[in-house]
Amino acid sequence: MDREATLRKACTWIEKAAGEGVGLVCFGETFAPAYPVWTCRTNGASFDDPDQKRAHALYLDQSVEIASHLDGVLECAADNKCAVVLGVAERDGHTIYCSRVMISAQGE
């Protein structure tokens, strides 16, 4: 659950794929910052649990604000002339949405 590290990892894969001639790279649901797998492996419904509150707070903190966190991926897509479909946990205030961002090979 490290947004910046995950987005750098996406750029590494975009560069590698583009180097092999790939024109479209797709990443799965909530690739950035991570899939909230802890909810399936812990008592994720226990909202008053301090551990759950800490995990959710970190997830909210590391979630993606599309207008401000994706500049590096946009640049990477343009530099490599590679379209990207990126699954993100999108933050809007205190709400998180599972979103899919489509980036053209021109980085738009």
C-alpha angles and dihedrals in degrees: 000000000000109000097193094047091047093050090048088052089052090053091051090054092045091053092047093048093046089051087059091051097261114152100189128042121187128195124196134251113309092352087158121083092355143284109275093240092156090077089066095044100043136037091282093167091064095097094175091056110112093218092053091048091052092048093049092046090053090047091051091047093050097042119113127265100200096209094054113022105050102063092106092051092047090052092046092051091051094044091052097037089232128137115226135203108196127187111213141174095235118208121213109172106304095340127092123205128190100236137174116217118202115203122188124226085256091061097252 
